[in-house]
């Protein structure tokens, strides 16, 4: 019984003290170009921001 209490306390302390990396934030100020057929495109700078965001998410 005492062993279970010690193990559960240890797991709680270790779990609560782990440092989490902050999640990447969604890129802002993307230049979206609306196409006549209803689709959308991004300009080069916006596409690069979005690709960087995607890479950051995949690295988690």
PDBQT receptor file of N, H, CA, C and O in Angstrom, charges set to zero:
ATOM      1  N   UNK A   1       0.825  -1.189   0.000  1.00  0.00    +0.000 N 
ATOM      2  CA  UNK A   1       0.000   0.000   0.000  1.00  0.00    +0.000 C 
ATOM      3  C   UNK A   1       0.869   1.253   0.000  1.00  0.00    +0.000 C 
ATOM      4  O   UNK A   1       0.637   2.183  -0.772  1.00  0.00    +0.000 OA
ATOM      5  N   UNK A   2       1.863   1.266   0.867  1.00  0.00    +0.000 N 
ATOM      6  H   UNK A   2       2.052   0.511   1.494  1.00  0.00    +0.000 HD
ATOM      7  CA  UNK A   2       2.754   2.416   0.958  1.00  0.00    +0.000 C 
ATOM      8  C   UNK A   2       3.567   2.566  -0.324  1.00  0.00    +0.000 C 
ATOM      9  O   UNK A   2       3.835   3.677  -0.781  1.00  0.00    +0.000 OA
ATOM     10  N   UNK A   3       3.951   1.429  -0.892  1.00  0.00    +0.000 N 
ATOM     11  H   UNK A   3       3.733   0.526  -0.520  1.00  0.00    +0.000 HD
ATOM     12  CA  UNK A   3       4.719   1.463  -2.140  1.00  0.00    +0.000 C 
ATOM     13  C   UNK A   3       3.882   2.073  -3.262  1.00  0.00    +0.000 C 
ATOM     14  O   UNK A   3       4.384   2.875  -4.049  1.00  0.00    +0.000 OA
ATOM     15  N   UNK A   4       2.624   1.699  -3.334  1.00  0.00    +0.000 N 
ATOM     16  H   UNK A   4       2.216   1.048  -2.695  1.00  0.00    +0.000 HD
ATOM     17  CA  UNK A   4       1.735   2.252  -4.359  1.00  0.00    +0.000 C 
ATOM     18  C   UNK A   4       1.589   3.759  -4.194  1.00  0.00    +0.000 C 
ATOM     19  O   UNK A   4       1.586   4.496  -5.180  1.00  0.00    +0.000 OA
ATOM     20  N   UNK A   5       1.469   4.214  -2.969  1.00  0.00    +0.000 N 
ATOM     21  H   UNK A   5       1.471   3.615  -2.168  1.00  0.00    +0.000 HD
ATOM     22  CA  UNK A   5       1.345   5.639  -2.691  1.00  0.00    +0.000 C 
ATOM     23  C   UNK A   5       2.610   6.378  -3.112  1.00  0.00    +0.000 C 
ATOM     24  O   UNK A   5       2.535   7.449  -3.716  1.00  0.00    +0.000 OA
ATOM     25  N   UNK A   6       3.766   5.813  -2.798  1.00  0.00    +0.000 N 
ATOM     26  H   UNK A   6       3.828   4.944  -2.307  1.00  0.00    +0.000 HD
ATOM     27  CA  UNK A   6       5.033   6.442  -3.175  1.00  0.00    +0.000 C 
ATOM     28  C   UNK A   6       5.205   6.494  -4.691  1.00  0.00    +0.000 C 
ATOM     29  O   UNK A   6       5.627   7.514  -5.237  1.00  0.00    +0.000 OA
ATOM     30  N   UNK A   7       4.881   5.407  -5.361  1.00  0.00    +0.000 N 
ATOM     31  H   UNK A   7       4.539   4.579  -4.918  1.00  0.00    +0.000 HD
ATOM     32  CA  UNK A   7       5.013   5.355  -6.819  1.00  0.00    +0.000 C 
ATOM     33  C   UNK A   7       4.060   6.345  -7.481  1.00  0.00    +0.000 C 
ATOM     34  O   UNK A   7       4.456   7.054  -8.407  1.00  0.00    +0.000 OA
ATOM     35  N   UNK A   8       2.827   6.405  -7.028  1.00  0.00    +0.000 N 
ATOM     36  H   UNK A   8       2.505   5.830  -6.276  1.00  0.00    +0.000 HD
ATOM     37  CA  UNK A   8       1.873   7.333  -7.640  1.00  0.00    +0.000 C 
ATOM     38  C   UNK A   8       2.273   8.781  -7.382  1.00  0.00    +0.000 C 
ATOM     39  O   UNK A   8       2.101   9.631  -8.255  1.00  0.00    +0.000 OA
ATOM     40  N   UNK A   9       2.803   9.073  -6.197  1.00  0.00    +0.000 N 
ATOM     41  H   UNK A   9       2.942   8.382  -5.488  1.00  0.00    +0.000 HD
ATOM     42  CA  UNK A   9       3.275  10.427  -5.901  1.00  0.00    +0.000 C 
ATOM     43  C   UNK A   9       4.461  10.783  -6.782  1.00  0.00    +0.000 C 
ATOM     44  O   UNK A   9       4.535  11.893  -7.310  1.00  0.00    +0.000 OA
ATOM     45  N   UNK A  10       5.385   9.851  -6.942  1.00  0.00    +0.000 N 
ATOM     46  H   UNK A  10       5.324   8.950  -6.513  1.00  0.00    +0.000 HD
ATOM     47  CA  UNK A  10       6.552  10.083  -7.793  1.00  0.00    +0.000 C 
ATOM     48  C   UNK A  10       6.134  10.336  -9.237  1.00  0.00    +0.000 C 
ATOM     49  O   UNK A  10       6.655  11.249  -9.878  1.00  0.00    +0.000 OA
ATOM     50  N   UNK A  11       5.214   9.553  -9.750  1.00  0.00    +0.000 N 
ATOM     51  H   UNK A  11       4.790   8.811  -9.229  1.00  0.00    +0.000 HD
ATOM     52  CA  UNK A  11       4.739   9.744 -11.124  1.00  0.00    +0.000 C 
ATOM     53  C   UNK A  11       4.055  11.089 -11.290  1.00  0.00    +0.000 C 
ATOM     54  O   UNK A  11       4.211  11.745 -12.320  1.00  0.00    +0.000 OA
ATOM     55  N   UNK A  12       3.301  11.502 -10.286  1.00  0.00    +0.000 N 
ATOM     56  H   UNK A  12       3.174  10.969  -9.449  1.00  0.00    +0.000 HD
ATOM     57  CA  UNK A  12       2.621  12.787 -10.360  1.00  0.00    +0.000 C 
ATOM     58  C   UNK A  12       3.636  13.929 -10.366  1.00  0.00    +0.000 C 
ATOM     59  O   UNK A  12       3.486  14.882 -11.130  1.00  0.00    +0.000 OA
ATOM     60  N   UNK A  13       4.655  13.844  -9.531  1.00  0.00    +0.000 N 
ATOM     61  H   UNK A  13       4.777  13.070  -8.910  1.00  0.00    +0.000 HD
ATOM     62  CA  UNK A  13       5.673  14.899  -9.455  1.00  0.00    +0.000 C 
ATOM     63  C   UNK A  13       6.455  14.971 -10.758  1.00  0.00    +0.000 C 
ATOM     64  O   UNK A  13       6.696  16.064 -11.272  1.00  0.00    +0.000 OA
ATOM     65  N   UNK A  14       6.850  13.842 -11.291  1.00  0.00    +0.000 N 
ATOM     66  H   UNK A  14       6.655  12.954 -10.874  1.00  0.00    +0.000 HD
ATOM     67  CA  UNK A  14       7.606  13.823 -12.546  1.00  0.00    +0.000 C 
ATOM     68  C   UNK A  14       6.747  14.334 -13.690  1.00  0.00    +0.000 C 
ATOM     69  O   UNK A  14       7.225  15.113 -14.515  1.00  0.00    +0.000 OA
ATOM     70  N   UNK A  15       5.502  13.917 -13.756  1.00  0.00    +0.000 N 
ATOM     71  H   UNK A  15       5.114  13.284 -13.086  1.00  0.00    +0.000 HD
ATOM     72  CA  UNK A  15       4.604  14.357 -14.824  1.00  0.00    +0.000 C 
ATOM     73  C   UNK A  15       4.308  15.838 -14.769  1.00  0.00    +0.000 C 
ATOM     74  O   UNK A  15       4.173  16.479 -15.812  1.00  0.00    +0.000 OA
ATOM     75  N   UNK A  16       4.204  16.392 -13.587  1.00  0.00    +0.000 N 
ATOM     76  H   UNK A  16       4.313  15.872 -12.740  1.00  0.00    +0.000 HD
ATOM     77  CA  UNK A  16       3.880  17.810 -13.453  1.00  0.00    +0.000 C 
ATOM     78  C   UNK A  16       5.091  18.707 -13.661  1.00  0.00    +0.000 C 
ATOM     79  O   UNK A  16       4.939  19.898 -13.934  1.00  0.00    +0.000 OA
ATOM     80  N   UNK A  17       6.278  18.155 -13.538  1.00  0.00    +0.000 N 
ATOM     81  H   UNK A  17       6.402  17.188 -13.316  1.00  0.00    +0.000 HD
ATOM     82  CA  UNK A  17       7.472  18.994 -13.652  1.00  0.00    +0.000 C 
ATOM     83  C   UNK A  17       8.091  18.961 -15.045  1.00  0.00    +0.000 C 
ATOM     84  O   UNK A  17       9.083  19.644 -15.297  1.00  0.00    +0.000 OA
ATOM     85  N   UNK A  18       7.518  18.176 -15.951  1.00  0.00    +0.000 N 
ATOM     86  H   UNK A  18       6.711  17.621 -15.747  1.00  0.00    +0.000 HD
ATOM     87  CA  UNK A  18       8.083  18.113 -17.298  1.00  0.00    +0.000 C 
ATOM     88  C   UNK A  18       7.798  19.408 -18.041  1.00  0.00    +0.000 C 
ATOM     89  O   UNK A  18       6.675  19.913 -18.032  1.00  0.00    +0.000 OA
ATOM     90  N   UNK A  19       8.822  19.930 -18.676  1.00  0.00    +0.000 N 
ATOM     91  H   UNK A  19       9.734  19.519 -18.683  1.00  0.00    +0.000 HD
ATOM     92  CA  UNK A  19       8.681  21.173 -19.422  1.00  0.00    +0.000 C 
ATOM     93  C   UNK A  19       8.139  20.851 -20.805  1.00  0.00    +0.000 C 
ATOM     94  O   UNK A  19       8.678  19.999 -21.512  1.00  0.00    +0.000 OA
ATOM     95  N   UNK A  20       7.080  21.532 -21.179  1.00  0.00    +0.000 N 
ATOM     96  H   UNK A  20       6.642  22.224 -20.605  1.00  0.00    +0.000 HD
ATOM     97  CA  UNK A  20       6.491  21.324 -22.504  1.00  0.00    +0.000 C 
ATOM     98  C   UNK A  20       6.935  22.441 -23.427  1.00  0.00    +0.000 C 
ATOM     99  O   UNK A  20       6.991  23.606 -23.032  1.00  0.00    +0.000 OA
ATOM    100  N   UNK A  21       7.249  22.077 -24.649  1.00  0.00    +0.000 N 
ATOM    101  H   UNK A  21       7.204  21.131 -24.969  1.00  0.00    +0.000 HD
ATOM    102  CA  UNK A  21       7.575  23.083 -25.655  1.00  0.00    +0.000 C 
ATOM    103  C   UNK A  21       6.295  23.799 -26.065  1.00  0.00    +0.000 C 
ATOM    104  O   UNK A  21       5.248  23.167 -26.208  1.00  0.00    +0.000 OA
ATOM    105  N   UNK A  22       6.371  25.106 -26.252  1.00  0.00    +0.000 N 
ATOM    106  H   UNK A  22       7.221  25.619 -26.136  1.00  0.00    +0.000 HD
ATOM    107  CA  UNK A  22       5.166  25.825 -26.674  1.00  0.00    +0.000 C 
ATOM    108  C   UNK A  22       4.746  25.402 -28.082  1.00  0.00    +0.000 C 
ATOM    109  O   UNK A  22       5.585  25.133 -28.942  1.00  0.00    +0.000 OA
ATOM    110  N   UNK A  23       3.460  25.350 -28.293  1.00  0.00    +0.000 N 
ATOM    111  H   UNK A  23       2.778  25.568 -27.594  1.00  0.00    +0.000 HD
ATOM    112  CA  UNK A  23       2.945  25.003 -29.616  1.00  0.00    +0.000 C 
ATOM    113  C   UNK A  23       3.198  26.155 -30.583  1.00  0.00    +0.000 C 
ATOM    114  O   UNK A  23       3.141  27.321 -30.191  1.00  0.00    +0.000 OA
ATOM    115  N   UNK A  24       3.478  25.831 -31.848  1.00  0.00    +0.000 N 
ATOM    116  H   UNK A  24       3.525  24.885 -32.166  1.00  0.00    +0.000 HD
ATOM    117  CA  UNK A  24       3.661  26.908 -32.826  1.00  0.00    +0.000 C 
ATOM    118  C   UNK A  24       2.359  27.680 -33.016  1.00  0.00    +0.000 C 
ATOM    119  O   UNK A  24       1.268  27.121 -32.915  1.00  0.00    +0.000 OA
ATOM    120  N   UNK A  25       2.493  28.957 -33.290  1.00  0.00    +0.000 N 
ATOM    121  H   UNK A  25       3.379  29.412 -33.373  1.00  0.00    +0.000 HD
ATOM    122  CA  UNK A  25       1.302  29.785 -33.487  1.00  0.00    +0.000 C 
ATOM    123  C   UNK A  25       0.983  29.885 -34.976  1.00  0.00    +0.000 C 
ATOM    124  O   UNK A  25       1.873  29.872 -35.826  1.00  0.00    +0.000 OA
ATOM    125  N   UNK A  26      -0.295  29.984 -35.259  1.00  0.00    +0.000 N 
ATOM    126  H   UNK A  26      -1.018  29.995 -34.569  1.00  0.00    +0.000 HD
ATOM    127  CA  UNK A  26      -0.759  30.079 -36.637  1.00  0.00    +0.000 C 
ATOM    128  C   UNK A  26      -0.182  31.342 -37.267  1.00  0.00    +0.000 C 
ATOM    129  O   UNK A  26      -0.213  32.401 -36.641  1.00  0.00    +0.000 OA
ATOM    130  N   UNK A  27       0.346  31.259 -38.496  1.00  0.00    +0.000 N 
ATOM    131  H   UNK A  27       0.370  30.398 -39.005  1.00  0.00    +0.000 HD
ATOM    132  CA  UNK A  27       0.914  32.452 -39.136  1.00  0.00    +0.000 C 
ATOM    133  C   UNK A  27      -0.159  33.511 -39.395  1.00  0.00    +0.000 C 
ATOM    134  O   UNK A  27      -1.302  33.193 -39.722  1.00  0.00    +0.000 OA
ATOM    135  N   UNK A  28       0.231  34.759 -39.242  1.00  0.00    +0.000 N 
ATOM    136  H   UNK A  28       1.160  35.018 -38.976  1.00  0.00    +0.000 HD
ATOM    137  CA  UNK A  28      -0.710  35.863 -39.442  1.00  0.00    +0.000 C 
ATOM    138  C   UNK A  28      -0.357  36.621 -40.714  1.00  0.00    +0.000 C 
ATOM    139  O   UNK A  28       0.723  36.444 -41.279  1.00  0.00    +0.000 OA
ATOM    140  N   UNK A  29      -1.267  37.454 -41.148  1.00  0.00    +0.000 N 
ATOM    141  H   UNK A  29      -2.144  37.597 -40.689  1.00  0.00    +0.000 HD
ATOM    142  CA  UNK A  29      -1.087  38.308 -42.327  1.00  0.00    +0.000 C 
ATOM    143  C   UNK A  29      -0.744  37.515 -43.589  1.00  0.00    +0.000 C 
ATOM    144  O   UNK A  29       0.146  37.897 -44.350  1.00  0.00    +0.000 OA
ATOM    145  N   UNK A  30      -1.459  36.413 -43.802  1.00  0.00    +0.000 N 
ATOM    146  H   UNK A  30      -2.182  36.104 -43.185  1.00  0.00    +0.000 HD
ATOM    147  CA  UNK A  30      -1.281  35.660 -45.041  1.00  0.00    +0.000 C 
ATOM    148  C   UNK A  30      -2.049  36.370 -46.151  1.00  0.00    +0.000 C 
ATOM    149  O   UNK A  30      -3.191  36.786 -45.961  1.00  0.00    +0.000 OA
ATOM    150  N   UNK A  31      -1.414  36.503 -47.304  1.00  0.00    +0.000 N 
ATOM    151  H   UNK A  31      -0.485  36.165 -47.459  1.00  0.00    +0.000 HD
ATOM    152  CA  UNK A  31      -2.049  37.155 -48.444  1.00  0.00    +0.000 C 
ATOM    153  C   UNK A  31      -2.743  36.086 -49.283  1.00  0.00    +0.000 C 
ATOM    154  O   UNK A  31      -2.099  35.364 -50.044  1.00  0.00    +0.000 OA
ATOM    155  N   UNK A  32      -4.057  35.994 -49.135  1.00  0.00    +0.000 N 
ATOM    156  H   UNK A  32      -4.580  36.581 -48.517  1.00  0.00    +0.000 HD
ATOM    157  CA  UNK A  32      -4.848  34.987 -49.836  1.00  0.00    +0.000 C 
ATOM    158  C   UNK A  32      -5.413  35.603 -51.106  1.00  0.00    +0.000 C 
ATOM    159  O   UNK A  32      -6.002  36.684 -51.078  1.00  0.00    +0.000 OA
ATOM    160  N   UNK A  33      -5.229  34.905 -52.215  1.00  0.00    +0.000 N 
ATOM    161  H   UNK A  33      -4.751  34.027 -52.238  1.00  0.00    +0.000 HD
ATOM    162  CA  UNK A  33      -5.733  35.360 -53.513  1.00  0.00    +0.000 C 
ATOM    163  C   UNK A  33      -6.891  34.439 -53.906  1.00  0.00    +0.000 C 
ATOM    164  O   UNK A  33      -6.711  33.231 -54.055  1.00  0.00    +0.000 OA
ATOM    165  N   UNK A  34      -8.080  35.024 -54.072  1.00  0.00    +0.000 N 
ATOM    166  H   UNK A  34      -8.226  36.006 -53.951  1.00  0.00    +0.000 HD
ATOM    167  CA  UNK A  34      -9.250  34.235 -54.457  1.00  0.00    +0.000 C 
ATOM    168  C   UNK A  34      -9.303  34.105 -55.973  1.00  0.00    +0.000 C 
ATOM    169  O   UNK A  34      -9.204  35.099 -56.692  1.00  0.00    +0.000 OA
ATOM    170  N   UNK A  35      -9.458  32.887 -56.451  1.00  0.00    +0.000 N 
ATOM    171  H   UNK A  35      -9.538  32.079 -55.867  1.00  0.00    +0.000 HD
ATOM    172  CA  UNK A  35      -9.526  32.621 -57.886  1.00  0.00    +0.000 C 
ATOM    173  C   UNK A  35     -10.967  32.682 -58.372  1.00  0.00    +0.000 C 
ATOM    174  O   UNK A  35     -11.902  32.535 -57.585  1.00  0.00    +0.000 OA
ATOM    175  N   UNK A  36     -11.139  32.896 -59.648  1.00  0.00    +0.000 N 
ATOM    176  H   UNK A  36     -10.379  33.015 -60.287  1.00  0.00    +0.000 HD
ATOM    177  CA  UNK A  36     -12.483  32.995 -60.230  1.00  0.00    +0.000 C 
ATOM    178  C   UNK A  36     -13.261  31.692 -60.114  1.00  0.00    +0.000 C 
ATOM    179  O   UNK A  36     -14.487  31.704 -60.006  1.00  0.00    +0.000 OA
ATOM    180  N   UNK A  37     -12.547  30.563 -60.135  1.00  0.00    +0.000 N 
ATOM    181  H   UNK A  37     -11.551  30.554 -60.223  1.00  0.00    +0.000 HD
ATOM    182  CA  UNK A  37     -13.234  29.272 -60.068  1.00  0.00    +0.000 C 
ATOM    183  C   UNK A  37     -13.590  28.860 -58.635  1.00  0.00    +0.000 C 
ATOM    184  O   UNK A  37     -14.088  27.757 -58.412  1.00  0.00    +0.000 OA
ATOM    185  N   UNK A  38     -13.332  29.749 -57.661  1.00  0.00    +0.000 N 
ATOM    186  H   UNK A  38     -12.927  30.645 -57.842  1.00  0.00    +0.000 HD
ATOM    187  CA  UNK A  38     -13.692  29.462 -56.277  1.00  0.00    +0.000 C 
ATOM    188  C   UNK A  38     -12.539  28.977 -55.426  1.00  0.00    +0.000 C 
ATOM    189  O   UNK A  38     -12.684  28.845 -54.210  1.00  0.00    +0.000 OA
ATOM    190  N   UNK A  39     -11.399  28.709 -56.035  1.00  0.00    +0.000 N 
ATOM    191  H   UNK A  39     -11.282  28.816 -57.022  1.00  0.00    +0.000 HD
ATOM    192  CA  UNK A  39     -10.233  28.265 -55.274  1.00  0.00    +0.000 C 
ATOM    193  C   UNK A  39      -9.483  29.437 -54.667  1.00  0.00    +0.000 C 
ATOM    194  O   UNK A  39      -9.854  30.596 -54.855  1.00  0.00    +0.000 OA
ATOM    195  N   UNK A  40      -8.443  29.125 -53.948  1.00  0.00    +0.000 N 
ATOM    196  H   UNK A  40      -8.142  28.183 -53.795  1.00  0.00    +0.000 HD
ATOM    197  CA  UNK A  40      -7.600  30.171 -53.376  1.00  0.00    +0.000 C 
ATOM    198  C   UNK A  40      -6.132  29.834 -53.603  1.00  0.00    +0.000 C 
ATOM    199  O   UNK A  40      -5.770  28.673 -53.790  1.00  0.00    +0.000 OA
ATOM    200  N   UNK A  41      -5.301  30.858 -53.584  1.00  0.00    +0.000 N 
ATOM    201  H   UNK A  41      -5.595  31.801 -53.432  1.00  0.00    +0.000 HD
ATOM    202  CA  UNK A  41      -3.847  30.708 -53.688  1.00  0.00    +0.000 C 
ATOM    203  C   UNK A  41      -3.205  31.616 -52.647  1.00  0.00    +0.000 C 
ATOM    204  O   UNK A  41      -3.845  32.530 -52.126  1.00  0.00    +0.000 OA
ATOM    205  N   UNK A  42      -1.946  31.357 -52.351  1.00  0.00    +0.000 N 
ATOM    206  H   UNK A  42      -1.427  30.615 -52.774  1.00  0.00    +0.000 HD
ATOM    207  CA  UNK A  42      -1.165  32.219 -51.472  1.00  0.00    +0.000 C 
ATOM    208  C   UNK A  42      -0.012  32.798 -52.270  1.00  0.00    +0.000 C 
ATOM    209  O   UNK A  42       0.506  32.152 -53.181  1.00  0.00    +0.000 OA
ATOM    210  N   UNK A  43       0.394  34.024 -51.925  1.00  0.00    +0.000 N 
ATOM    211  H   UNK A  43      -0.026  34.548 -51.185  1.00  0.00    +0.000 HD
ATOM    212  CA  UNK A  43       1.595  34.551 -52.568  1.00  0.00    +0.000 C 
ATOM    213  C   UNK A  43       2.813  33.829 -51.985  1.00  0.00    +0.000 C 
ATOM    214  O   UNK A  43       2.683  33.066 -51.028  1.00  0.00    +0.000 OA
ATOM    215  N   UNK A  44       3.988  34.066 -52.557  1.00  0.00    +0.000 N 
ATOM    216  H   UNK A  44       4.094  34.686 -53.335  1.00  0.00    +0.000 HD
ATOM    217  CA  UNK A  44       5.192  33.315 -52.181  1.00  0.00    +0.000 C 
ATOM    218  C   UNK A  44       5.526  33.460 -50.697  1.00  0.00    +0.000 C 
ATOM    219  O   UNK A  44       5.813  32.463 -50.034  1.00  0.00    +0.000 OA
ATOM    220  N   UNK A  45       5.494  34.683 -50.167  1.00  0.00    +0.000 N 
ATOM    221  H   UNK A  45       5.262  35.492 -50.705  1.00  0.00    +0.000 HD
ATOM    222  CA  UNK A  45       5.842  34.901 -48.757  1.00  0.00    +0.000 C 
ATOM    223  C   UNK A  45       4.856  34.184 -47.827  1.00  0.00    +0.000 C 
ATOM    224  O   UNK A  45       5.257  33.592 -46.825  1.00  0.00    +0.000 OA
ATOM    225  N   UNK A  46       3.579  34.242 -48.166  1.00  0.00    +0.000 N 
ATOM    226  H   UNK A  46       3.253  34.723 -48.980  1.00  0.00    +0.000 HD
ATOM    227  CA  UNK A  46       2.564  33.581 -47.343  1.00  0.00    +0.000 C 
ATOM    228  C   UNK A  46       2.709  32.064 -47.409  1.00  0.00    +0.000 C 
ATOM    229  O   UNK A  46       2.548  31.378 -46.400  1.00  0.00    +0.000 OA
ATOM    230  N   UNK A  47       3.011  31.545 -48.587  1.00  0.00    +0.000 N 
ATOM    231  H   UNK A  47       3.142  32.102 -49.406  1.00  0.00    +0.000 HD
ATOM    232  CA  UNK A  47       3.208  30.105 -48.736  1.00  0.00    +0.000 C 
ATOM    233  C   UNK A  47       4.409  29.640 -47.917  1.00  0.00    +0.000 C 
ATOM    234  O   UNK A  47       4.378  28.557 -47.333  1.00  0.00    +0.000 OA
ATOM    235  N   UNK A  48       5.466  30.451 -47.869  1.00  0.00    +0.000 N 
ATOM    236  H   UNK A  48       5.491  31.331 -48.343  1.00  0.00    +0.000 HD
ATOM    237  CA  UNK A  48       6.643  30.102 -47.071  1.00  0.00    +0.000 C 
ATOM    238  C   UNK A  48       6.312  30.104 -45.579  1.00  0.00    +0.000 C 
ATOM    239  O   UNK A  48       6.763  29.224 -44.845  1.00  0.00    +0.000 OA
ATOM    240  N   UNK A  49       5.523  31.092 -45.122  1.00  0.00    +0.000 N 
ATOM    241  H   UNK A  49       5.157  31.806 -45.718  1.00  0.00    +0.000 HD
ATOM    242  CA  UNK A  49       5.102  31.133 -43.714  1.00  0.00    +0.000 C 
ATOM    243  C   UNK A  49       4.296  29.885 -43.362  1.00  0.00    +0.000 C 
ATOM    244  O   UNK A  49       4.498  29.276 -42.311  1.00  0.00    +0.000 OA
ATOM    245  N   UNK A  50       3.380  29.517 -44.257  1.00  0.00    +0.000 N 
ATOM    246  H   UNK A  50       3.216  30.012 -45.110  1.00  0.00    +0.000 HD
ATOM    247  CA  UNK A  50       2.533  28.359 -44.009  1.00  0.00    +0.000 C 
ATOM    248  C   UNK A  50       3.354  27.069 -44.010  1.00  0.00    +0.000 C 
ATOM    249  O   UNK A  50       3.105  26.179 -43.198  1.00  0.00    +0.000 OA
ATOM    250  N   UNK A  51       4.321  26.963 -44.905  1.00  0.00    +0.000 N 
ATOM    251  H   UNK A  51       4.524  27.686 -45.565  1.00  0.00    +0.000 HD
ATOM    252  CA  UNK A  51       5.185  25.782 -44.953  1.00  0.00    +0.000 C 
ATOM    253  C   UNK A  51       6.037  25.677 -43.685  1.00  0.00    +0.000 C 
ATOM    254  O   UNK A  51       6.254  24.579 -43.175  1.00  0.00    +0.000 OA
ATOM    255  N   UNK A  52       6.516  26.808 -43.179  1.00  0.00    +0.000 N 
ATOM    256  H   UNK A  52       6.340  27.701 -43.594  1.00  0.00    +0.000 HD
ATOM    257  CA  UNK A  52       7.297  26.811 -41.941  1.00  0.00    +0.000 C 
ATOM    258  C   UNK A  52       6.433  26.378 -40.753  1.00  0.00    +0.000 C 
ATOM    259  O   UNK A  52       6.881  25.624 -39.890  1.00  0.00    +0.000 OA
ATOM    260  N   UNK A  53       5.193  26.863 -40.723  1.00  0.00    +0.000 N 
ATOM    261  H   UNK A  53       4.830  27.476 -41.425  1.00  0.00    +0.000 HD
ATOM    262  CA  UNK A  53       4.257  26.476 -39.672  1.00  0.00    +0.000 C 
ATOM    263  C   UNK A  53       3.996  24.970 -39.721  1.00  0.00    +0.000 C 
ATOM    264  O   UNK A  53       3.970  24.308 -38.683  1.00  0.00    +0.000 OA
ATOM    265  N   UNK A  54       3.804  24.434 -40.920  1.00  0.00    +0.000 N 
ATOM    266  H   UNK A  54       3.825  24.972 -41.762  1.00  0.00    +0.000 HD
ATOM    267  CA  UNK A  54       3.556  22.999 -41.085  1.00  0.00    +0.000 C 
ATOM    268  C   UNK A  54       4.751  22.194 -40.599  1.00  0.00    +0.000 C 
ATOM    269  O   UNK A  54       4.582  21.179 -39.924  1.00  0.00    +0.000 OA
ATOM    270  N   UNK A  55       5.961  22.637 -40.937  1.00  0.00    +0.000 N 
ATOM    271  H   UNK A  55       6.099  23.462 -41.485  1.00  0.00    +0.000 HD
ATOM    272  CA  UNK A  55       7.166  21.934 -40.496  1.00  0.00    +0.000 C 
ATOM    273  C   UNK A  55       7.292  21.962 -38.973  1.00  0.00    +0.000 C 
ATOM    274  O   UNK A  55       7.684  20.968 -38.361  1.00  0.00    +0.000 OA
ATOM    275  N   UNK A  56       6.960  23.097 -38.364  1.00  0.00    +0.000 N 
ATOM    276  H   UNK A  56       6.642  23.904 -38.861  1.00  0.00    +0.000 HD
ATOM    277  CA  UNK A  56       7.004  23.197 -36.900  1.00  0.00    +0.000 C 
ATOM    278  C   UNK A  56       6.009  22.235 -36.255  1.00  0.00    +0.000 C 
ATOM    279  O   UNK A  56       6.322  21.603 -35.246  1.00  0.00    +0.000 OA
ATOM    280  N   UNK A  57       4.816  22.122 -36.830  1.00  0.00    +0.000 N 
ATOM    281  H   UNK A  57       4.561  22.636 -37.650  1.00  0.00    +0.000 HD
ATOM    282  CA  UNK A  57       3.813  21.195 -36.294  1.00  0.00    +0.000 C 
ATOM    283  C   UNK A  57       4.271  19.745 -36.428  1.00  0.00    +0.000 C 
ATOM    284  O   UNK A  57       4.089  18.945 -35.510  1.00  0.00    +0.000 OA
ATOM    285  N   UNK A  58       4.862  19.413 -37.566  1.00  0.00    +0.000 N 
ATOM    286  H   UNK A  58       5.010  20.063 -38.311  1.00  0.00    +0.000 HD
ATOM    287  CA  UNK A  58       5.312  18.039 -37.782  1.00  0.00    +0.000 C 
ATOM    288  C   UNK A  58       6.489  17.679 -36.888  1.00  0.00    +0.000 C 
ATOM    289  O   UNK A  58       6.716  16.501 -36.609  1.00  0.00    +0.000 OA
ATOM    290  N   UNK A  59       7.243  18.682 -36.435  1.00  0.00    +0.000 N 
ATOM    291  H   UNK A  59       7.059  19.639 -36.662  1.00  0.00    +0.000 HD
ATOM    292  CA  UNK A  59       8.404  18.429 -35.586  1.00  0.00    +0.000 C 
ATOM    293  C   UNK A  59       8.013  18.136 -34.137  1.00  0.00    +0.000 C 
ATOM    294  O   UNK A  59       8.843  17.685 -33.347  1.00  0.00    +0.000 OA
ATOM    295  N   UNK A  60       6.765  18.388 -33.794  1.00  0.00    +0.000 N 
ATOM    296  H   UNK A  60       6.091  18.754 -34.435  1.00  0.00    +0.000 HD
ATOM    297  CA  UNK A  60       6.328  18.163 -32.404  1.00  0.00    +0.000 C 
ATOM    298  C   UNK A  60       6.211  16.681 -32.129  1.00  0.00    +0.000 C 
ATOM    299  O   UNK A  60       5.857  16.285 -31.019  1.00  0.00    +0.000 OA
TER     300      UNK A  60
